[in-house]
Amino acid sequence: MEGSGSNAEGRRPRSAPLRSEWVDWNRYADELSFAQAFRNELVSVGFNSGIGMLIDTSRNGWGGTARPAGPGPKTSVDTYVDGGRYDRRIHVGNWCNQAGAGLGERPQASPALGIDAYVRMKPPGESDGSSTAIPNDEGKGFDRMCDPTYTGNARNNYNMSGALPNAPLSGHWFSAQFQQLMQNAYPPLP
């Protein structure tokens, strides 16, 4: 999104891009454009041009029937981006058992240029980590990003973690997350 003009009153020059809080200076706001650009960069530094990428769609459906149909109002770059973004995480750096996530595209081969497949690498309903420290004999520690009461760190601009409560150890069955992934799936499940 480009600036609206420039003048001596301090407006941003036309060529200076506006950045939203959500995108956070990342040129890639979706997995497909990132994977394609990453693949192109790999080829440019000597990887075989036949290399393909996989995109994990096990938690990127977001929104279900409430999924935005288009961008938000053009009152500011943030309202424009926030109104239409599918990924509803509080911050793009949040990753653990995210509230609101849904199953994404169904697995398929060759869905886009340079993409070998959409896959579900992380099984739906498998916990990313526990919401609290849980003593265990599996050697699994506790990550505060899995705690729904955690108020964040510098990496996520001190935002809440966005994690679901009552999550079990990583890799264990998490029924509440599974149900949410089904409910918020996009495309919707039959």
N, CA, C and O of each residue as an XYZ file, in Angstrom:
760
protein
N       0.846     -1.156      0.000
C       0.000      0.000      0.000
C       0.894      1.221      0.000
O       1.798      1.308      0.831
N       0.683      2.146     -0.879
C       1.552      3.302     -1.013
C       1.005      4.508     -0.275
O      -0.192      4.596     -0.001
N       1.903      5.443      0.047
C       1.509      6.688      0.689
C       0.647      7.528     -0.232
O       0.598      7.274     -1.436
N      -0.033      8.524      0.314
C      -0.998      9.296     -0.464
C      -0.418     10.533     -1.111
O      -1.112     11.180     -1.894
N       0.794     10.886     -0.830
C       1.369     12.061     -1.469
C       2.503     12.605     -0.631
O       2.888     12.012      0.376
N       3.049     13.766     -1.065
C       4.101     14.381     -0.272
C       3.994     15.887     -0.401
O       3.521     16.402     -1.414
N       4.433     16.589      0.629
C       4.522     18.039      0.583
C       5.398     18.505      1.721
O       5.923     17.690      2.479
N       5.560     19.802      1.848
C       6.427     20.361      2.873
C       5.832     20.240      4.270
O       6.521     20.541      5.245
N       4.599     19.818      4.401
C       3.958     19.700      5.711
C       4.316     18.392      6.408
O       3.769     18.096      7.471
N       5.207     17.615      5.842
C       5.653     16.400      6.499
C       4.901     15.145      6.103
O       5.059     14.115      6.758
N       4.102     15.192      5.074
C       3.441     13.962      4.624
C       4.481     12.992      4.104
O       5.560     13.390      3.664
N       4.151     11.744      4.159
C       5.014     10.682      3.670
C       5.160     10.810      2.146
O       4.154     11.008      1.465
N       6.372     10.705      1.590
C       6.533     10.751      0.136
C       5.735      9.641     -0.532
O       5.543      8.576      0.054
N       5.274      9.881     -1.745
C       4.448      8.913     -2.467
C       5.114      7.544     -2.538
O       4.418      6.530     -2.499
N       6.427      7.485     -2.639
C       7.100      6.197     -2.795
C       7.311      5.458     -1.473
O       7.678      4.283     -1.492
N       7.090      6.106     -0.327
C       7.300      5.426      0.953
C       6.089      4.554      1.280
O       4.970      5.060      1.367
N       6.300      3.243      1.463
C       5.163      2.367      1.753
C       4.643      2.561      3.174
O       5.410      2.800      4.107
N       3.344      2.454      3.315
C       2.734      2.449      4.639
C       2.815      1.023      5.173
O       2.718      0.071      4.399
N       2.988      0.862      6.457
C       3.082     -0.461      7.066
C       2.000     -0.584      8.127
O       1.732      0.354      8.878
N       1.390     -1.754      8.173
C       0.380     -1.974      9.210
C       1.037     -2.590     10.440
O       2.098     -3.208     10.351
N       0.387     -2.410     11.590
C       0.867     -3.042     12.813
C       0.880     -4.560     12.655
O       1.781     -5.226     13.167
N      -0.116     -5.118     11.947
C      -0.227     -6.568     11.802
C       0.926     -7.139     10.989
O       1.548     -8.117     11.402
N       1.215     -6.547      9.850
C       2.245     -7.095      8.973
C       3.624     -6.939      9.607
O       4.511     -7.757      9.359
N       3.817     -5.907     10.417
C       5.031     -5.767     11.215
C       6.301     -5.797     10.364
O       7.259     -6.489     10.709
N       6.314     -5.071      9.281
C       7.455     -4.930      8.380
C       7.811     -6.204      7.625
O       8.909     -6.316      7.079
N       6.908     -7.146      7.590
C       7.125     -8.381      6.839
C       6.497     -8.215      5.462
O       5.317     -7.883      5.355
N       7.264     -8.440      4.423
C       6.733     -8.307      3.066
C       5.755     -9.415      2.709
O       5.025     -9.301      1.724
N       5.729    -10.482      3.494
C       4.880    -11.626      3.175
C       3.814    -11.795      4.246
O       4.116    -12.182      5.375
N       2.581    -11.507      3.896
C       1.481    -11.579      4.860
C       0.702    -12.878      4.737
O      -0.300    -13.069      5.426
N       1.152    -13.770      3.867
C       0.471    -15.060      3.718
C       1.515    -16.128      3.411
O       2.622    -15.830      2.962
N       1.139    -17.364      3.661
C       2.087    -18.466      3.502
C       2.442    -18.744      2.043
O       3.584    -19.092      1.743
N       1.484    -18.594      1.139
C       1.761    -18.900     -0.264
C       2.814    -17.955     -0.840
O       3.784    -18.419     -1.439
N       2.647    -16.645     -0.675
C       3.635    -15.719     -1.243
C       5.006    -15.906     -0.580
O       6.035    -15.793     -1.247
N       5.025    -16.192      0.733
C       6.295    -16.445      1.408
C       6.972    -17.691      0.849
O       8.156    -17.656      0.515
N       6.227    -18.793      0.747
C       6.808    -20.054      0.267
C       7.326    -19.908     -1.164
O       8.389    -20.436     -1.489
N       6.592    -19.201     -2.019
C       7.043    -19.007     -3.393
C       8.297    -18.133     -3.447
O       9.220    -18.427     -4.206
N       8.341    -17.066     -2.652
C       9.530    -16.204     -2.630
C      10.733    -16.948     -2.048
O      11.850    -16.806     -2.547
N      10.510    -17.737     -0.998
C      11.591    -18.515     -0.391
C      12.139    -19.521     -1.391
O      13.353    -19.687     -1.504
N      11.254    -20.191     -2.115
C      11.667    -21.144     -3.138
C      12.505    -20.443     -4.209
O      13.558    -20.944     -4.604
N      12.040    -19.292     -4.674
C      12.781    -18.543     -5.702
C      14.169    -18.141     -5.210
O      15.141    -18.183     -5.965
N      14.252    -17.749     -3.934
C      15.549    -17.391     -3.364
C      16.466    -18.610     -3.300
O      17.654    -18.500     -3.601
N      15.940    -19.758     -2.916
C      16.745    -20.981     -2.883
C      17.290    -21.315     -4.266
O      18.465    -21.654     -4.407
N      16.446    -21.220     -5.282
C      16.887    -21.503     -6.652
C      17.958    -20.498     -7.078
O      18.923    -20.865     -7.748
N      17.790    -19.225     -6.688
C      18.759    -18.195     -7.086
C      20.140    -18.405     -6.468
O      21.132    -17.899     -6.992
N      20.216    -19.148     -5.356
C      21.519    -19.414     -4.742
C      22.029    -20.819     -5.023
O      22.965    -21.282     -4.371
N      21.419    -21.504     -5.996
C      21.975    -22.758     -6.458
C      21.182    -24.026     -6.224
O      21.590    -25.092     -6.685
N      20.064    -23.945     -5.523
C      19.246    -25.148     -5.379
C      18.639    -25.520     -6.725
O      18.443    -24.662     -7.585
N      18.348    -26.788     -6.897
C      17.760    -27.296     -8.133
C      16.451    -26.567     -8.434
O      15.630    -26.368     -7.540
N      16.258    -26.171     -9.686
C      15.044    -25.432    -10.053
C      13.782    -26.285     -9.964
O      12.674    -25.759    -10.064
N      13.939    -27.597     -9.776
C      12.781    -28.470     -9.609
C      12.307    -28.568     -8.158
O      11.344    -29.275     -7.862
N      12.987    -27.857     -7.257
C      12.609    -27.918     -5.845
C      11.184    -27.382     -5.656
O      10.781    -26.403     -6.285
N      10.453    -28.038     -4.792
C       9.093    -27.592     -4.482
C       8.941    -27.370     -2.992
O       9.793    -27.774     -2.200
N       7.864    -26.732     -2.623
C       7.607    -26.398     -1.223
C       6.328    -27.089     -0.752
O       5.461    -27.436     -1.554
N       6.231    -27.281      0.554
C       5.014    -27.778      1.192
C       4.467    -26.670      2.082
O       5.239    -25.940      2.705
N       3.156    -26.535      2.149
C       2.523    -25.582      3.061
C       1.610    -26.359      3.991
O       0.717    -27.084      3.550
N       1.850    -26.194      5.292
C       1.042    -26.849      6.316
C      -0.257    -26.064      6.495
O      -0.234    -24.903      6.903
N      -1.365    -26.687      6.193
C      -2.671    -26.025      6.291
C      -3.485    -26.524      7.483
O      -4.699    -26.327      7.534
N      -2.825    -27.164      8.429
C      -3.562    -27.767      9.541
C      -4.139    -26.760     10.524
O      -4.983    -27.122     11.344
N      -3.703    -25.497     10.462
C      -4.206    -24.499     11.410
C      -4.346    -23.110     10.782
O      -4.323    -22.108     11.498
N      -4.487    -23.038      9.482
C      -4.542    -21.713      8.860
C      -5.878    -21.397      8.187
O      -5.929    -20.551      7.294
N      -6.955    -22.061      8.598
C      -8.268    -21.805      8.001
C      -8.935    -20.557      8.505
O      -9.566    -19.850      7.719
N      -8.829    -20.254      9.765
C      -9.331    -19.035     10.402
C     -10.656    -18.520      9.876
O     -10.818    -18.268      8.682
N     -11.580    -18.371     10.775
C     -12.781    -17.616     10.480
C     -14.046    -18.384     10.246
O     -15.123    -17.906     10.602
N     -13.962    -19.563      9.656
C     -15.177    -20.302      9.350
C     -16.191    -19.415      8.642
O     -15.859    -18.764      7.651
N     -17.406    -19.383      9.131
C     -18.452    -18.570      8.496
C     -18.253    -17.080      8.753
O     -18.866    -16.264      8.065
N     -17.416    -16.694      9.721
C     -17.158    -15.279     10.009
C     -15.931    -14.751      9.269
O     -15.462    -13.653      9.566
N     -15.411    -15.508      8.321
C     -14.215    -15.113      7.574
C     -14.488    -13.822      6.795
O     -15.522    -13.716      6.134
N     -13.583    -12.839      6.860
C     -13.793    -11.592      6.120
C     -13.902    -11.837      4.619
O     -13.225    -12.708      4.073
N     -14.741    -11.076      3.969
C     -14.943    -11.215      2.519
C     -14.102    -10.230      1.727
O     -14.013    -10.345      0.504
N     -13.490     -9.276      2.386
C     -12.670     -8.291      1.697
C     -11.974     -7.404      2.699
O     -12.110     -7.603      3.907
N     -11.226     -6.423      2.212
C     -10.482     -5.552      3.118
C     -11.395     -4.682      3.963
O     -12.581     -4.527      3.673
N     -10.817     -4.118      5.016
C     -11.549     -3.216      5.894
C     -11.637     -1.818      5.300
O     -11.196     -1.590      4.174
N     -12.210     -0.874      6.061
C     -12.350      0.500      5.579
C     -10.993      1.151      5.336
O     -10.006      0.804      5.984
N     -10.950      2.082      4.413
C      -9.699      2.744      4.036
C      -9.394      3.963      4.906
O      -8.762      4.909      4.436
N      -9.830      3.954      6.151
C      -9.576      5.085      7.044
C      -8.125      5.144      7.501
O      -7.614      6.228      7.782
N      -7.451      3.996      7.581
C      -6.021      3.930      7.887
C      -5.511      2.594      7.372
O      -6.295      1.691      7.078
N      -4.205      2.474      7.266
C      -3.646      1.211      6.793
C      -4.009      0.068      7.752
O      -4.237     -1.060      7.315
N      -4.060      0.362      9.057
C      -4.383     -0.692     10.020
C      -5.840     -1.132      9.932
O      -6.113     -2.329     10.020
N      -6.780     -0.213      9.763
C      -8.183     -0.628      9.634
C      -8.400     -1.387      8.333
O      -9.216     -2.307      8.274
N      -7.673     -1.002      7.294
C      -7.774     -1.688      6.008
C      -7.285     -3.134      6.136
O      -7.967     -4.066      5.709
N      -6.105     -3.313      6.726
C      -5.523     -4.647      6.882
C      -6.314     -5.469      7.902
O      -6.681     -6.611      7.622
N      -6.578     -4.901      9.077
C      -7.275     -5.646     10.130
C      -8.667     -6.085      9.710
O      -9.107     -7.174     10.079
N      -9.362     -5.264      8.953
C     -10.718     -5.606      8.540
C     -10.794     -6.802      7.619
O     -11.822     -7.477      7.573
N      -9.738     -7.080      6.888
C      -9.787     -8.152      5.907
C      -8.848     -9.311      6.145
O      -8.867    -10.282      5.388
N      -8.026     -9.236      7.177
C      -7.070    -10.332      7.367
C      -7.782    -11.575      7.900
O      -8.613    -11.501      8.806
N      -7.433    -12.708      7.316
C      -8.037    -13.972      7.724
C      -7.451    -14.457      9.038
O      -8.178    -14.914      9.920
N      -6.156    -14.358      9.165
C      -5.439    -14.831     10.346
C      -5.777    -13.879     11.496
O      -5.393    -12.710     11.457
N      -6.475    -14.351     12.496
C      -6.951    -13.490     13.575
C      -6.113    -13.601     14.845
O      -6.575    -13.230     15.925
N      -4.883    -14.108     14.727
C      -4.019    -14.111     15.910
C      -3.850    -12.678     16.408
O      -3.919    -11.729     15.628
N      -3.629    -12.532     17.701
C      -3.397    -11.209     18.280
C      -2.142    -10.594     17.683
O      -2.091     -9.388     17.442
N      -1.123    -11.424     17.443
C       0.137    -10.984     16.846
C       0.668    -12.121     15.985
O       0.467    -13.290     16.313
N       1.336    -11.797     14.899
C       1.832    -12.835     13.997
C       2.870    -13.738     14.652
O       3.099    -14.848     14.170
N       3.507    -13.295     15.738
C       4.485    -14.115     16.432
C       3.875    -15.138     17.373
O       4.590    -16.001     17.884
N       2.586    -15.067     17.611
C       1.926    -16.025     18.496
C       1.723    -17.331     17.739
O       1.316    -17.324     16.578
N       2.005    -18.438     18.393
C       1.991    -19.715     17.678
C       1.324    -20.855     18.428
O       0.931    -21.834     17.792
N       1.177    -20.783     19.727
C       0.787    -21.951     20.509
C      -0.722    -22.055     20.704
O      -1.336    -21.168     21.296
N      -1.325    -23.148     20.205
C      -2.750    -23.442     20.412
C      -3.621    -22.192     20.271
O      -4.375    -21.855     21.183
N      -3.520    -21.519     19.155
C      -4.168    -20.231     18.979
C      -5.687    -20.282     18.968
O      -6.286    -21.049     18.214
N      -6.305    -19.461     19.811
C      -7.759    -19.332     19.847
C      -8.231    -18.769     18.504
O      -7.683    -17.783     18.012
N      -9.231    -19.390     17.926
C      -9.792    -18.916     16.665
C      -9.275    -19.622     15.433
O      -9.808    -19.412     14.344
N      -8.250    -20.457     15.567
C      -7.693    -21.140     14.397
C      -8.696    -22.146     13.836
O      -9.591    -22.614     14.540
N      -8.528    -22.463     12.565
C      -9.356    -23.468     11.912
C      -8.534    -24.258     10.919
O      -7.456    -23.826     10.512
N      -9.038    -25.413     10.530
C      -8.380    -26.176      9.468
C      -8.396    -25.351      8.195
O      -9.378    -24.672      7.896
N      -7.306    -25.413      7.447
C      -7.222    -24.680      6.191
C      -7.525    -25.564      4.999
O      -8.251    -26.552      5.105
N      -6.961    -25.196      3.871
C      -7.181    -25.949      2.629
C      -6.932    -27.432      2.846
O      -6.041    -27.824      3.599
N      -7.721    -28.237      2.184
C      -7.538    -29.681      2.261
C      -6.240    -30.068      1.547
O      -5.821    -29.405      0.598
N      -5.611    -31.147      2.016
C      -4.392    -31.591      1.347
C      -4.629    -31.803     -0.148
O      -5.632    -32.384     -0.563
N      -3.675    -31.314     -0.941
C      -3.756    -31.499     -2.387
C      -2.372    -31.322     -3.000
O      -1.529    -30.601     -2.465
N      -2.154    -31.981     -4.113
C      -0.883    -31.891     -4.820
C      -0.903    -30.721     -5.794
O      -1.935    -30.417     -6.393
N       0.234    -30.075     -5.945
C       0.466    -29.005     -6.914
C      -0.626    -27.922     -6.897
O      -1.218    -27.653     -7.942
N      -0.910    -27.294     -5.750
C      -1.972    -26.307     -5.697
C      -1.607    -24.961     -6.309
O      -2.491    -24.184     -6.670
N      -0.283    -24.673     -6.433
C       0.160    -23.387     -6.975
C       1.584    -23.545     -7.514
O       2.265    -24.525     -7.211
N       2.017    -22.592     -8.301
C       3.347    -22.613     -8.897
C       4.428    -22.756     -7.818
O       4.485    -21.949     -6.890
N       5.272    -23.765     -7.936
C       6.369    -23.986     -7.003
C       5.979    -24.660     -5.699
O       6.831    -24.901     -4.845
N       4.705    -24.965     -5.541
C       4.223    -25.601     -4.313
C       3.893    -27.058     -4.647
O       3.010    -27.329     -5.461
N       4.607    -27.992     -4.015
C       4.360    -29.409     -4.281
C       3.033    -29.867     -3.697
O       2.329    -30.679     -4.298
N       2.688    -29.333     -2.502
C       1.428    -29.784     -1.901
C       1.034    -28.911     -0.720
O       1.872    -28.294     -0.063
N      -0.268    -28.882     -0.475
C      -0.800    -28.453      0.817
C      -0.895    -29.736      1.630
O      -1.422    -30.741      1.152
N      -0.388    -29.706      2.852
C      -0.379    -30.889      3.700
C      -0.860    -30.517      5.104
O      -0.908    -29.341      5.465
N      -1.204    -31.510      5.865
C      -1.553    -31.304      7.273
C      -0.460    -31.970      8.100
O      -0.633    -33.083      8.597
N       0.672    -31.272      8.242
C       1.817    -31.822      8.971
C       1.529    -31.963     10.455
O       1.855    -32.986     11.057
N       0.929    -30.957     11.044
C       0.586    -30.992     12.470
C      -0.815    -31.574     12.572
O      -1.770    -30.936     12.130
N      -0.965    -32.760     13.137
C      -2.296    -33.368     13.194
C      -3.304    -32.479     13.925
O      -3.009    -31.982     15.013
N      -4.476    -32.274     13.347
C      -5.505    -31.496     14.035
C      -5.827    -32.121     15.391
O      -6.058    -33.326     15.492
N      -5.841    -31.287     16.426
C      -6.126    -31.762     17.773
C      -4.899    -32.129     18.580
O      -5.019    -32.473     19.756
N      -3.713    -32.065     17.974
C      -2.485    -32.334     18.712
C      -2.033    -31.033     19.361
O      -1.816    -30.039     18.668
N      -1.890    -31.029     20.667
C      -1.520    -29.826     21.404
C      -0.132    -29.330     21.001
O       0.787    -30.119     20.783
N       0.000    -28.005     20.908
C       1.302    -27.388     20.646
C       2.127    -27.292     21.922
O       3.354    -27.209     21.863
N       1.466    -27.302     23.071
C       2.144    -27.200     24.355
C       1.131    -26.950     25.453
O       0.001    -26.545     25.183
N       1.533    -27.189     26.686
C       0.602    -27.078     27.810
C       0.400    -25.632     28.246
O       1.305    -24.805     28.138
N      -0.803    -25.340     28.741
C      -1.164    -24.000     29.209
C      -0.484    -23.641     30.524
O      -0.328    -22.463     30.847
N      -0.086    -24.641     31.269
C       0.619    -24.465     32.547
C       1.722    -25.520     32.617
O       1.739    -26.473     31.839
N       2.633    -25.332     33.555
C       3.681    -26.339     33.747
C       3.028    -27.624     34.261
O       2.292    -27.603     35.247
N       3.303    -28.731     33.590
C       2.744    -30.025     33.968
C       3.904    -30.996     34.203
O       4.666    -31.286     33.280
N       4.039    -31.499     35.432
C       5.087    -32.499     35.668
C       4.861    -33.699     34.737
O       3.732    -34.160     34.565
N       5.946    -34.192     34.146
C       5.800    -35.311     33.219
C       7.104    -36.072     33.116
O       8.166    -35.560     33.471
N       7.017    -37.310     32.622
C       8.208    -38.132     32.428
C       8.604    -38.186     30.956
O       9.363    -39.061     30.539
N       8.067    -37.217     30.155
C       8.367    -37.171     28.724
C       9.455    -36.149     28.392
O       9.852    -36.017     27.235
N       9.933    -35.434     29.400
C      10.964    -34.435     29.172
C      10.445    -33.163     28.525
O      11.215    -32.402     27.939
N       9.154    -32.931     28.628
C       8.550    -31.760     27.983
C       8.474    -30.595     28.952
O       7.925    -30.708     30.047
N       9.034    -29.480     28.528
C       9.030    -28.273     29.343
C       7.784    -27.438     29.103
O       6.835    -27.883     28.458
N       7.800    -26.243     29.622
C       6.674    -25.316     29.541
C       7.131    -24.047     28.845
O       8.169    -23.482     29.192
N       6.364    -23.598     27.869
C       6.646    -22.366     27.136
C       5.541    -21.372     27.474
O       4.363    -21.676     27.288
N       5.896    -20.211     27.959
C       4.898    -19.212     28.355
C       3.991    -18.806     27.193
O       2.874    -18.348     27.438
N       4.423    -18.954     25.952
C       3.551    -18.609     24.811
C       2.340    -19.532     24.732
O       1.413    -19.261     23.969
N       2.329    -20.614     25.501
C       1.184    -21.528     25.542
C       0.236    -21.205     26.691
O      -0.802    -21.848     26.843
N       0.589    -20.214     27.496
C      -0.197    -19.797     28.654
C      -1.133    -18.656     28.242
O      -0.650    -17.587     27.871
N      -2.455    -18.850     28.295
C      -3.381    -17.797     27.855
C      -3.330    -16.540     28.710
O      -3.849    -15.505     28.292
N      -2.718    -16.593     29.906
C      -2.614    -15.395     30.749
C      -1.307    -14.641     30.524
O      -1.102    -13.576     31.106
N      -0.432    -15.173     29.696
C       0.878    -14.551     29.444
C       0.709    -13.253     28.670
O       0.031    -13.217     27.643
N       1.323    -12.197     29.162
C       1.184    -10.874     28.539
C       2.272    -10.572     27.525
O       2.443     -9.415     27.140
N       2.993    -11.554     27.094
C       3.905    -11.410     25.975
C       5.306    -10.972     26.308
O       5.703    -10.885     27.470
N       6.057    -10.692     25.234
C       7.466    -10.336     25.326
C       7.797     -9.389     24.176
O       6.918     -9.017     23.399
N       9.041     -9.009     24.072
C       9.441     -8.070     23.019
C       9.170     -8.625     21.618
O       8.853     -7.863     20.704
N       9.291     -9.931     21.442
C       9.081    -10.529     20.116
C       7.642    -10.403     19.629
O       7.405    -10.340     18.422
N       6.677    -10.365     20.546
C       5.284    -10.212     20.100
C       4.697     -8.884     20.582
O       3.487     -8.753     20.768
N       5.575     -7.910     20.779
C       5.182     -6.551     21.174
C       4.359     -6.531     22.458
O       3.483     -5.684     22.628
N       4.640     -7.453     23.344
C       3.973     -7.528     24.651
C       2.460     -7.665     24.528
O       1.704     -7.070     25.296
N       2.035     -8.455     23.553
C       0.624     -8.794     23.400
C       0.342    -10.099     24.134
O       1.252    -10.885     24.397
N      -0.911    -10.318     24.457
C      -1.322    -11.591     25.051
C      -0.938    -12.724     24.102
O      -0.773    -12.506     22.901
N      -0.798    -13.928     24.640
C      -0.353    -15.063     23.830
C      -1.417    -15.556     22.854
O      -1.080    -16.109     21.808
N      -2.694    -15.364     23.179
C      -3.771    -15.851     22.315
C      -3.970    -17.354     22.382
O      -4.714    -17.914     21.576
N      -3.315    -18.020     23.334
C      -3.403    -19.481     23.455
C      -4.709    -19.897     24.127
O      -5.257    -19.175     24.960
N      -5.188    -21.062     23.749
C      -6.369    -21.634     24.387
C      -6.030    -22.115     25.800
O      -4.908    -22.557     26.044
N      -6.979    -22.036     26.726
C      -6.726    -22.532     28.083
C      -6.831    -24.053     28.161
O      -7.352    -24.711     27.260
N      -6.326    -24.580     29.252
C      -6.456    -26.006     29.599
C      -5.821    -26.954     28.589
O      -6.302    -28.072     28.401
N      -4.760    -26.523     27.948
C      -4.083    -27.374     26.968
C      -3.188    -28.386     27.677
O      -2.542    -28.061     28.673
N      -3.153    -29.619     27.157
C      -2.258    -30.642     27.711
C      -0.834    -30.487     27.149
O      -0.558    -29.562     26.385
N       0.047    -31.387     27.533
C       1.420    -31.400     27.025
C       1.438    -31.438     25.498
O       0.500    -31.924     24.865
N       2.506    -30.924     24.927
C       2.646    -30.959     23.471
C       2.568    -32.391     22.965
O       3.122    -33.315     23.562
N       1.871    -32.549     21.857
C       1.717    -33.868     21.257
C       0.549    -34.663     21.792
O       0.192    -35.691     21.217
N      -0.059    -34.214     22.880
C      -1.206    -34.920     23.461
C      -2.503    -34.425     22.825
O      -2.562    -33.322     22.281
N      -3.521    -35.243     22.901
C      -4.829    -34.917     22.347
C      -5.422    -33.727     23.102
O      -5.445    -33.698     24.333
N      -5.905    -32.739     22.328
C      -6.495    -31.520     22.888
C      -7.865    -31.353     22.239
O      -7.997    -30.695     21.207
N      -8.870    -31.948     22.848
C     -10.217    -31.993     22.283
C     -10.782    -30.608     21.976
O     -11.378    -30.409     20.917
N     -10.604    -29.647     22.884
C     -11.152    -28.296     22.653
C     -10.546    -27.670     21.404
O     -11.247    -27.007     20.639
N      -9.258    -27.874     21.194
C      -8.624    -27.327     19.995
C      -9.149    -28.031     18.740
O      -9.431    -27.384     17.731
N      -9.276    -29.342     18.809
C      -9.791    -30.093     17.669
C     -11.177    -29.592     17.275
O     -11.451    -29.366     16.097
N     -12.046    -29.419     18.265
C     -13.404    -28.939     17.981
C     -13.384    -27.550     17.353
O     -14.160    -27.265     16.441
N     -12.494    -26.686     17.845
C     -12.391    -25.345     17.292
C     -11.863    -25.372     15.855
O     -12.354    -24.636     14.999
N     -10.873    -26.212     15.592
C     -10.337    -26.326     14.231
C     -11.428    -26.761     13.253
O     -11.480    -26.276     12.123
N     -12.289    -27.666     13.683
C     -13.400    -28.124     12.831
C     -14.415    -26.985     12.624
O     -14.862    -26.735     11.504
N     -14.762    -26.318     13.699
C     -15.768    -25.245     13.640
C     -15.291    -24.078     12.767
O     -16.087    -23.507     12.021
N     -14.022    -23.722     12.849
C     -13.493    -22.558     12.122
C     -12.838    -22.919     10.796
O     -12.152    -22.087     10.203
N     -13.036    -24.125     10.329
C     -12.397    -24.570      9.082
C     -12.792    -23.688      7.907
O     -13.932    -23.239      7.790
N     -11.798    -23.453      7.029
C     -12.064    -22.773      5.761
C     -11.158    -23.388      4.713
O      -9.937    -23.336      4.857
N     -11.724    -23.973      3.656
C     -13.135    -24.043      3.374
C     -13.873    -24.862      4.448
O     -13.306    -25.776      5.048
N     -15.158    -24.510      4.676
C     -15.937    -25.206      5.699
C     -15.991    -26.699      5.450
O     -15.958    -27.153      4.307
N     -16.076    -27.454      6.526
C     -16.201    -28.905      6.405
C     -17.644    -29.259      6.043
O     -18.575    -28.549      6.424
N     -17.827    -30.364      5.303
C     -19.194    -30.740      4.931
C     -20.028    -31.166      6.135
O     -21.200    -31.512      5.982
